[in-house]
Amino acid sequence: MLMNLFAEIDVSKLFGLALRTSISVQAATFALAAVGLNLHYGYTGLLNFGVVAFMAAGAYGMAIFFTQGWLGGSILLAIASGVVFAVVIALSIGLPSLRLRADYLALTTIAIAEVLRISFRSQRLLDLTGGPFGLPSIEDRNANVSFADVITVDWNPIKEGTYGAWFLEFDEKTLWVMIIGWSLVSLASLLIWGLMRSPWGRVIKAIREDEDAARALGKNVFSYKLQSLIIGGVIASFAGIVRAFDMGFVETQQFRPQTTFFIWTVLILGGAASIWGPIVGSMTFWFVIIFSEELLRQMVDSGWIPDAILQSNDIASVRMILMGIMLATLMIWRPQGLVGKKEEAQIDIR
């Protein structure tokens, strides 16, 4: 009976789709956001439950600047404006809350993320943010050049065509954004690696372990925390920008609280306070998600799972249940994550 099931499963498609997604732009954006969150939580001990706010700041800051045509509509200045917006968000979060306990920062980041999402969706900001339609909106902005076209067409050095083999075939636009995304992941990881081996990084780790002791040694704990929040926020803002280039538009549904949960899952899965943790975590997360979804879909389509038990439109929910079970099991048997260190997992959040 089990052999009959294996005979009906398209193993090539099962592994091909999962592997494709594990190296996709989506995996790169989540890895990049997790690198920023890793600096916040893994190395500094900051409970940031609104990392999606920095992604939204980067994406919307870039998109608004470009579609409004400010300063000639330069895409580089648009990206810079998205980064500046992320710094402003970090300051607005950090200045009132970093002097308080960790739970106040958690509440503040959640609130800011939701305030941004709801504000961007507001009809009052329709001309600026596109409201529920996003940017570029479905109205007169279609006549303008898309910010995604500038990157994927005008700046794309890859010739038109399809590259790769098997299920790992990508067109020139997707491949170019993948290169950009994973290059940024590599640069951000290298930056964190360098920072953590510098005197600044050693102070950051000391604050995570015992901020009272760091303060007693004359270190300005508040200033270091704020710097960490800003740097991690800027890294996460690039994740939002890359995601916007991939999708070709920006809208509020891309920045739901669920996205923050996914990024936290990626970090915990790979291992907090680990340079490779966000990368391994993101690739593993999306491989398992797509693998379980495709396996369940093939089992439903072949009749091995009756409709009375599971229907096709319920597969997305079941895959998240499976991911939750896997994550809970990992936290019990390997709390440091796949590539993290056990001593780093014993973080004292104050």
C-alpha atoms as one frame of an Amber mdcrd trajectory, in Angstrom:
protein
   0.000   0.000   0.000   2.821   2.369   0.885   4.610   1.464  -2.337   1.465
   2.324  -4.294   1.424   5.741  -2.649   5.048   6.383  -3.594   4.274   5.288
  -7.141   1.563   7.945  -7.442   3.658  10.734  -5.954   5.545  12.909  -8.445
   8.819  12.983  -6.499  10.547  15.157  -9.087   7.889  17.848  -8.814   7.739
  17.466  -5.039  11.439  18.159  -4.503  11.771  20.485  -7.488   9.155  22.990
  -6.334  10.458  22.911  -2.757  14.054  23.451  -3.855  13.028  26.231  -6.245
  11.247  28.124  -3.491  14.109  27.626  -1.032  16.424  29.683  -3.278  13.787
  32.088  -4.602  13.518  35.841  -4.112  10.970  35.180  -1.387  13.499  33.107
   0.570  16.118  35.833   0.077  13.819  38.567   1.400  12.932  36.573   4.502
  16.590  35.739   5.084  17.493  39.430   4.776  14.752  40.482   7.200  15.877
  37.735   9.592  19.458  39.062   9.471  18.156  42.401  10.733  16.017  40.707
  13.369  19.017  38.600  14.375  20.934  41.764  15.253  17.967  42.979  17.296
  17.101  39.800  19.143  19.978  37.375  18.723  22.840  39.746  19.491  21.251
  42.660  21.387  18.314  40.976  23.101  15.674  43.359  21.727  12.184  41.890
  21.386  11.134  43.299  18.039   7.712  41.923  17.154   7.181  44.474  14.408
  10.081  43.800  12.038   7.576  44.028   9.193   7.303  47.768   9.945  10.859
  48.260   8.706  10.112  46.247   5.572   7.033  48.388   4.922   9.019  51.575
   5.545  11.648  50.574   2.994   9.176  49.437   0.344   6.700  52.302   0.698
   9.417  54.924   1.163  11.023  53.816  -2.089   7.729  53.440  -3.977   6.237
  56.764  -2.876   9.390  58.688  -3.721   9.626  57.120  -7.174   5.957  57.261
  -8.212   5.644  60.878  -7.081   8.580  61.763  -9.296  10.404  63.703  -6.595
  13.929  64.842  -7.542  13.487  63.478 -11.034  12.236  60.067  -9.924  15.715
  58.623  -9.433  15.508  54.999  -8.324  18.690  55.325  -6.251  17.302  58.331
  -4.383  14.031  56.441  -4.000  15.847  53.517  -2.367  17.734  55.949  -0.138
  14.451  57.532   0.928  13.121  54.110   1.899  16.202  53.554   4.064  15.793
  56.998   5.668  12.136  56.206   6.386  13.248  53.005   8.142  15.682  55.034
  10.284  12.834  57.393  11.221  10.697  54.411  12.230  13.566  53.025  14.324
  13.930  56.362  16.109  10.189  56.649  16.684  10.190  53.166  18.220  13.466
  53.334  20.113  13.449  56.794  21.672  10.336  56.272  23.829  10.713  52.561
  24.584  14.353  51.451  24.781  14.808  52.916  28.253  12.010  50.658  29.499
  11.703  46.888  29.887  11.821  44.566  26.872   8.067  43.966  26.867   7.414
  47.667  26.221   9.567  47.504  23.102   7.636  44.433  21.947   4.309  46.251
  22.364   5.623  49.388  20.663   6.935  47.517  17.618   3.656  45.633  17.176
   1.701  48.881  17.422   3.918  50.797  15.001   3.717  48.000  12.425  -0.082
  47.966  12.526  -0.343  51.772  12.549   1.804  51.929   9.405  -0.146  49.183
   7.634  -3.543  50.699   8.394  -2.362  54.229   7.583  -0.937  53.188   4.219
  -4.266  51.541   3.414  -6.297  54.638   4.338  -8.368  56.414   1.710  -7.004
  59.708   3.007  -3.561  58.735   1.706  -4.839  57.325  -1.590  -2.919  59.814
  -3.740   0.306  59.143  -1.856   0.267  55.440  -0.980  -2.352  54.101  -3.396
  -4.583  53.145  -0.450  -5.915  49.587  -0.735  -4.663  49.386  -4.353  -1.013
  49.913  -3.471   1.736  51.409  -5.627   1.655  51.585  -8.556  -2.124  51.850
  -8.127  -4.638  50.588 -10.670  -5.417  54.135 -11.753  -3.285  56.725 -13.533
   0.011  55.367 -12.176  -0.143  52.575 -14.766   0.881  55.148 -17.347   4.162
  55.740 -15.536   7.286  53.616 -15.553   7.219  51.107 -12.712  10.036  51.167
 -10.163  10.345  47.412 -10.732  10.878  47.931 -14.482  13.829  50.222 -13.829
  15.597  47.457 -11.901  14.429  44.348 -13.774  14.554  45.801 -17.307  16.644
  48.968 -17.576  19.341  47.847 -15.153  19.244  44.152 -15.937  22.549  42.919
 -17.435  21.095  39.453 -18.115  19.891  38.851 -21.651  16.269  37.958 -22.239
  15.602  34.246 -21.944  15.226  31.349 -19.544  18.102  30.099 -17.436  18.579
  26.896 -15.485  17.133  23.421 -15.810  14.511  21.120 -14.313  12.281  23.053
 -11.907  15.089  25.561 -11.360  14.359  27.550 -14.508  14.056  31.327 -14.102
  13.470  34.134 -16.556  15.962  36.985 -16.756  13.929  39.295 -14.487  13.474
  36.773 -11.681  17.092  35.651 -11.896  18.344  39.232 -11.685  16.235  40.033
  -8.603  17.405  36.746  -7.046  21.009  37.802  -7.574  20.284  41.189  -6.008
  18.445  39.626  -3.076  21.023  36.978  -2.194  23.868  39.453  -2.746  22.282
  41.752  -0.166  21.883  38.794   2.191  25.591  38.024   1.806  26.620  41.659
   2.339  24.348  42.050   5.370  25.651  38.809   6.891  29.229  39.934   6.275
  28.421  43.270   7.936  26.997  41.546  11.014  29.990  39.190  11.124  32.358
  42.170  11.141  30.334  44.153  13.669  30.126  41.265  16.121  33.913  40.927
  16.089  34.463  44.627  16.693  34.503  46.450  20.052  30.987  47.666  19.233
  29.774  44.104  18.833  31.323  43.018  22.097  29.464  45.799  23.896  26.231
  44.741  22.183  26.679  41.167  23.404  27.506  42.406  26.896  24.275  44.413
  26.940  22.355  41.309  25.906  23.878  39.274  28.718  23.671  41.896  31.489
  22.942  45.499  30.631  23.371  46.591  34.261  26.948  45.340  34.207  27.579
  47.108  30.873  26.139  50.306  32.320  28.343  49.970  35.396  31.372  49.850
  33.087  30.418  53.244  31.688  28.700  52.129  28.482  25.720  54.121  27.216
  23.317  51.197  26.972  20.476  53.249  25.490  22.689  54.588  22.700  23.998
  51.141  21.777  20.492  49.668  21.728  19.271  52.488  19.503  22.185  51.979
  17.114  21.392  48.269  16.928  17.717  48.986  16.283  18.600  51.379  13.459
  21.129  49.088  11.758  18.855  46.044  11.961  15.919  48.148  10.765  17.855
  49.361   7.723  18.751  45.765   6.811  15.088  44.757   7.110  14.071  47.759
   4.965  16.149  46.364   2.095  14.140  43.136   2.408  10.975  45.145   1.778
  12.581  46.913  -1.183  13.724  43.663  -2.798  10.259  42.184  -2.292   8.752
  45.212  -4.036  11.089  44.782  -7.006  10.121  41.120  -7.274   6.362  41.651
  -7.079   6.344  44.862  -9.118   4.118  46.724  -6.667   3.702  47.524  -2.984
   0.511  47.006  -1.002  -0.412  46.565   2.633  -1.249  42.843   2.503   2.463
  42.174   2.042   3.102  43.488   5.561   0.597  41.671   7.740   1.548  40.487
  11.259   1.755  36.976   9.803   4.896  38.046   7.940   6.555  38.971  11.234
   5.674  35.521  12.581   7.273  33.903   9.535  10.477  35.915   9.994  10.674
  34.962  13.666  10.155  31.327  12.663  12.980  31.610  10.140  15.335  33.025
  12.780  14.460  30.485  15.470  14.609  27.628  12.979  18.076  28.580  11.759
  19.417  29.725  15.103  19.556  33.156  16.745  22.947  34.845  17.263  24.359
  32.862  14.345  25.640  34.357  11.105  24.333  31.419   9.041  21.119  31.032
  11.041  18.886  33.411   9.019  20.076  31.956   5.701  19.708  28.302   6.676
  16.453  29.054   8.478  14.876  30.795   5.484  15.870  28.116   2.997  14.699
  25.328   5.330  11.465  27.128   6.177  10.368  27.563   2.572  11.564  24.101
   1.549   9.453  22.468   4.284   6.438  24.715   3.611   6.309  24.005  -0.125
   7.304  20.340   0.264   4.487  19.647   2.753   1.971  21.651   0.707   2.783
  19.844  -2.541   2.847  16.434  -0.821  -0.565  17.019   0.734  -1.968  18.301
  -2.570  -0.764  15.232  -4.464  -2.145  12.929  -1.782  -5.530  14.678  -1.925
  -5.614  14.642  -5.733  -4.708  10.945  -5.853  -7.415  10.073  -3.318  -5.082
   8.899  -0.560  -6.553  11.591   1.676 -10.388  11.632   1.415 -12.188  14.951
   0.986 -13.960  14.285   4.272 -10.608  14.611   6.042  -8.847  17.259   3.976
  -9.824  19.366   0.987  -7.547  21.226  -1.370  -8.512  24.664  -0.072  -7.518
  23.619   3.475  -3.981  22.566   2.595  -2.493  26.016   3.282  -3.800  25.887
   6.854  -2.620  22.324   7.457   0.906  23.116   6.249   1.144  25.847   8.891
   0.011  23.385  11.547   2.781  21.025  10.456   5.290  23.879  10.562   4.126
  24.757  14.079   4.572  21.163  15.234   8.039  21.032  13.679   9.026  24.324
  15.313   7.741  23.195  18.726   9.670  19.930  18.406  12.803  21.831  17.435
  12.484  24.124  20.460  12.267  21.072  22.739  15.130  19.025  21.265  17.331
  21.730  19.750  16.450  25.194  21.118  19.547  26.741  19.532  18.182  26.062
  16.044  19.761  24.156  13.186  23.130  25.927  13.142  23.048  27.988  16.351
  25.081  27.467  19.501  23.433  26.215  22.672  24.996  28.893  24.865  23.667
  31.599  22.559  20.135  30.221  22.903  20.122  31.008  26.614  19.427  34.686
  26.049  18.333  36.702  29.071  15.780  39.242  27.874  15.313  42.065  30.375
